[in-house]
Structures are given as C-alpha cells and as structure tokens.
C-alpha cells in the first residue's frame, strides 16, 4: 500500500504522532509548524545539553537557555505540547569529553556528528518512541527517500545548506525512524514559512558556533577539561629540524597556515601533529597533498559491496566531493584512494562517500604512519 502521508508513514496525518526535535531556531520551528498545519499529532522536545546558567547568554549557539525559551514560545504559538529533556550528563560524556580527548590524540574533531550519532539519534530517538512517536523529525537539510533496500539518505536540495556530511553516522535502523521535511527546501523558503506561520523566531539568526564553545574559543574549553593539551612542545620541519616552540597542540590543526608563529621564506602549513612527542610538523603546501587515506568506524548505508566502490568523497564539511575509489575491509574500516591528491586531510574529520546525491556511508579519518605505504 502506498504511504498515506507526506512522511511516508502508512497512516493518516491525524493518526501519526511525530516528535520534533526543537532547538529554538528557525528550521526546527518551521518544521514543527508545517507538520502541525498538515494535521499531524506533533510533540515538540528540546534538549538541555549544558547548565542553564552557563548557556543563557551564549549568542550564535544552539540549545542554550534562550533557545529553550524560544522553543517553548514556538510550541505555544502553534498549539503543540512541548517537553524539555535534561541530557546534560549524556551530552558531557558522549560529546564534550570526546571532543577534548580527540585533541589530545592530535585530531580535529566534529562534535556535531558525535552529538547526532549519540545523544540525538540514540537517546532522543529512544525517548521519541517512549512518547508514542511514529517518527523523530528534525530540521536538517537532508533528504529522506524510500529505496528498494530501505530508506536512503540524500544530500539536501540546497547544496549550500546540505547537512548530510554531519549525518553520515546515522544507521539504517535510525534512518527508518527519522524524517527530514526540509530537505527539498532552501533557507529562504524555510524562513518564509516561519514568517507565514508568524513564528516568534522567524527573524532569528542562524547558530554559528559549536554549542558548548563560547565565541568559538575551543582551545579554552579543551584546556579546562584536559590541561595537558596546553603542554608546550617543538615545531619541526619535515626533516625533524627544530624551528620553534608551541604552547600546546590544541592550537593547531592539519592544513593550518595562520598562527604558526614561524618566519620562513615560503608559507608554512601544519602537515601533521605528533601527540606522543608533542610535536607540530610543518612544511610547504605541497607536503599536505595526499591521494589516499584510511578511515575507521565506517557506517555504510548502501547495500554492502566487495571490491572497489567508485564514489565522490567529502573530507571536510565545506569541501566539494572529490572522485575516489573506496575499498571496504568488512571490519569497520576502509581504504580510500583519491583520483587526484587533496590538501589538508585531517585525522578526526569525516570522509563521507556519495553516489551522486545519495549518501553511501562514511567513516572517521585515521591518523597515519608517515612510513605507511598506504599514505601516498
């Protein structure tokens, strides 16, 4: 039987309970209002992810005290029940602590992926089921499509807003319960909907920073949680010659050019971090170019394949996909060989694989051994 409603659930909207994750921003608010207008049984939930006192006046973030207040106002305006869930402990353990540890390992973490992977699409998804929900709905700009082997994840129609990179770790089981109604829209249309519904957040600015990092000062957060990340060390060239000293690996990421503090005849870039020796290795931009990498923690959404898989891969959220061949090892890892070298491949970032617009899967970029022949 064909689905009876716009969310591809075999029920009439009035008989379909949807739990909407409401951050207090324009996207999730417009999502909740749109579904309420379509006649769905909408329940709004907002997560308290860190202490109210710390969060109240943190502009440019999400899930802060003012955002909880805004979500309540939106829920009242559209006439839906709304709950605030205290996930502070889960968030700290699964996201914030992992963020700090990642820097100690010489990585460049993506806490938003971890948050989706753990708190939102594991804990919150279970809560949505406990509330009798038929689906957990978010305001992400990605497309959910039914496929012959189950639901598929596709890039948002507006590539400038596409958030599929941050959702690569969503499992097939989670995807079956999730829905993303904004995937076919662009931001201008979403904001127009918010105005049409006369929502109190219609003109609210988008969140910019990592939610628990005020004013983007991530080094301060890591230093507070892991003081050893501030231990000084050496800055060396590719041959190991000492060029200077640094005040902690937390201040560096692979591909970085500014803020190295070394005068040279040509621009220097961070080529790799060596946390065991507390060394920052720098070199010319050409030293950043690599045509292969290894990934771990692979989540594969397409049917499992053996052998070489042709794909386009994104190695940073703001980079365009690059053509590559992916070799899955069947044990949660993969080797990725790029058609052309790419600069600034950073451990801790994600490698997300696409077939056109469809997300095939992805994994976490691993630190490499400079002597490893797979490094390229």
N, C-alpha and C positions, 0 to 999 in steps of 0.2 A: 504494500500500500504506500502511496506517495505521502511524504510528510504533509501534515495539515497546517503547519505554521511556518513562519519565516525563519525559525531557528532549526528547522529540520528535525523537529520532535513530533511524533505521531499523536498529537493531542490538539484540541482547540486551545488558543491562547489563554482563555479564561481558566482552563484546567491545567495550565502549565505554570508551575512555580519556578521562577528564576531568581537566583541570588546574585545580586550585582555588587561587585567589589567597588565601593565608592571611596575614592581618595580625596574628595573635596574639590577636584579640578573640573575643568570644562568637559573633558572627554567622558569620564565615567558618569558625570551628572547628566549629560545629554543622552548617554546610553540608557540610563535608568528611566528618564522621561520618555524617550522614544518607545521603549518596551511597555511602559505603563499606558501610553496612548494606544498602542496596538491591542491592549486588553489583557496582557499577561499579569499573572499574580506575582508582583515584584516585591522582593525583600532586599533592602539595602544593608550592607555591612561595611564597616570601616575599621581598619586595624590601628590600634595604638601600638606603635613599634618602639617608642622610647619615651622616657619620662616627660610628662606634660610640662613640668616647669622648664625643662631644657628646650622643649620643642615649640613653645608658644609663639615666639617671635623669630622664627627662622625663615625669612623670605627666600623664595626660589627653590624650596624643597617640597617634598610631598609627605603626607602622613604626619604633619606637625599639628600642634594644638589648634591653630586657626583652621587647618584643613578639616579636622574633625568637626569643628563648629560649622564650617561651610557645608559639609556633607549632611549634617542634621538639618540645616536650613533648606537644602535642596529636597531632602526627603519629605519635609513638612510641606513644601510648596507643591509637590506632585502627589502628596497624599499616600505615601507608602510607609510601612513600618521600617525602622532603622535601628541597627544594633552596633555598638562599639565593642570590639573584642580586644582584650588585653593580650597581645602577643609579644610583649616586651622581652620576656625571658627567652622565648624561642628565637626571636629576631637576633638578640645579642649572641646567643650560642651559635646559630646557624649562619649568620651573615657577618656581624661585626667582628667577632673573634676570628672567623675565617679570613676576613679582609686583612686583619693585622698579621696573621700568620703567613699569608700569601706574600706580603712584602718581605718578611724575614727569609722566605725562600728565594728571594730575588725575582719575584714575579710581578706582573701588573694586573691586579685582579679586576673583575667586573662584578661588583656586589649586586647589581640589579638582576643579573642572571641567577645568582645564588638565591636571591630573595624569591624570584619566581619558582625556582627549582625546589625550594624547601618550604618556606613559610606560606607562600600564596597558593601554589599548586599542589601542595601536600596537606598541610594543616588546614588551610582555609577551605580547600576542596572537601575535606572530610567534614568540616563544620557545615558547609553548604548542604551536604547530604543529610546531616543530622537535622537541619531545618526543613527537610522535606523537599529540597530543591530537585528539579529535573535537570538543571544545568547551573554551572557557575559562569557568570558573564562578566567580562572586563571591557575596558575602553581601549584596548591595544589596537594599533593599526596593523592588523594582520588579517588574512582571510582564512576562514574555515570552509573546507569543501568536502562533501561526501565523495568517496572513491570506491573502486571495486574491492579494495582490501581493507576498507575502513576510512575514517576521517583523515583528511590531508591538511597540512599547514602550508599556506601560500603567502608570498610577500604581500604587503599592503598595496592597494592600487596606487596610492600616492607614495612613490619611492622616497620622496623627501621626508616622509613621516614613518616609513616602514619600520616596524619593531621586531621583525622576525628574527634578527640576529640575537636578540635578548631572550627569545623563547625557544632556542634550538634544543634545550634540555627537556622540553615538555614531552612526556612519554605518550605512547599511543593510547594507553588506558586513561591518562589525564585528558588528552585531546578529545576523547569520546564524550567527556562530561563538560568540556569547555565550549564557549561560544564567544565570537568577537564581531558584534554587529557593525562596528565602524570600519571594518577592513576595506570596504569598497568606497569609502568617502575620503575627502581631503579635509584638512583642518578648517579651512574657510567654511565648508559646508557644515561641519560639526558645530562651529561657533555660531553659524546662522541658526542652526536648530536650537541651540541654547537660548538665543535671543527670541526665537519663535515661541519657545516654552516659557519665556520670561523668567529664566532661572537666575537666582541671585549671583551666580558665578559666571555669567555669560561673558563678562569682560575681564575675568581673572587671568593674570599672566601665567604662562606655562612654567612648570617646575624645571629647573636647570641643574641644580647640584645633586650629588648623591645625598640622600635624605638625612643621613646621620653625620654629614661632613659640613659644618657651617662655613659659608663663604668659600667653599672649595679647598679649605686647608687640610687636606687629607693627611699630610705629614704630622700635623699636630695630634690628630686622632690616633695614628699609629704609635707615635712617641709616647702618648699617655698609656696606651694599652700594652705596648712592648717597648720599654725604654731601650732595650739592646739594639733596636733598629736605628738608634742615633749614635751608635759607636763609630768612631772615625776609622778611616782606612786609606788605602792608597788608590790613586788614579794612575793607571798604567797604559802604555800603548800596546799595540798588537804583539810586540816582541817582549813585553814584560818590563820595559824600562819605566821607571817611576817618573811621572810628570808632575805630580802634586798630591794633595790630600783632600779628602772629603769629610763631611760631618755626618755621614750616615747614608746607607744605601736607599733609605726611604725617599730620598730626594731625587732619585734617578729612575729612568725607565728606558728600555731599549728603544733606540731611534731618537732620543732626546738630543737637541743641539744647544739650546739656550741653558744658561745656568751651570755649565760645567766648570767654569772658572779657570780654564787653562788657555793661555795665549798661544796661538800657533799660526803658521803661515797660511794654512788652509783650514776651513771649518772642521771641527771635530764633533763626532757623534758618539753617543753611548752604543757600543756594539754588543756588549753583554755584561751581566752582573755575576760576580762570583761570591756568593754569600758566605761560603765556608772560610774564604780568605779575606772577606770584607773588601774586595777589590772591584773597582769600576774600570772596565776595559773600554778604551776609546780609540777611534780611528776615523779614516775618511768615509764618506758616504758609500763608496764602493764596497767597503767591508760589511755594510749592512745587507747587501744583496744576497738572497738565498733562493734556491729553487726547489727546496724540499724541507719537510718538517715532519715531526711525529706528533700525534695527538692521543690523548687518553680520555677515559670517562666518556666514550662515544655513546651517543643516543642516536639510533638510526630509525627514522620514521618510515622510510620506503621499504618495500619488500627486501629482505636480506639477499645480497648478491655475493658471489665469489668472483675472484679475479679483479681486473681493473675496471673501475667505475668512472666514467667521464662526468665531470661536474664543473660548476663555477663556484669558487670558494671566496668567502669574505673572511679576512684575517683581522680586521678592525671594524668597528661599527660604522665608521664614516668612509670606509674604502669601498670602491666598486668591486664586484665579484671578478675574480681572475680565473681563466681556464686552467684546469688541473686534472690529474688522474689520482683517484683515491683507491688505496689498497687496504681494505678492512682485514684485520688479522683474526677475527672471530672471537677475540678475548677482550673486547672493550677498547681496543686500540686501532690505530690506522697509520699508514704512511702516506703522505700527500706529496705528489710531485707536480710542481707548477710548470706550465708551458714556458713561462718567462720568469726570470728572477724578480723578487719583490723585496723592497727595503723595509726594515723595521718590524720583523716578525718577532713578537714579544711573548715569552712564556707567561701563562696566566690569562692571556686573551683567548678568545674562542676562534675556532675555524669552523665556519658554517657552510655547508655544501648545498648547492641548488641545482635543480634541473629546470632551467628557465625560471619561472616564477615559483615553482614548488620547492619547499624545504625538504631536502632528503634526510638531513640529520647534521650532526656536528660533534665536536669534542673540544677539549681543552688543549691548548698548545703547550707542549712539554719543554722543559729546559733540555738543551742538547749538550753533548760532549764534544768539544772542539775537535777531537780526534776521530769522531764517529764519521765513517764514510757516507752515512745517510744524510749528513749535514749539508753537503754540497759546497 
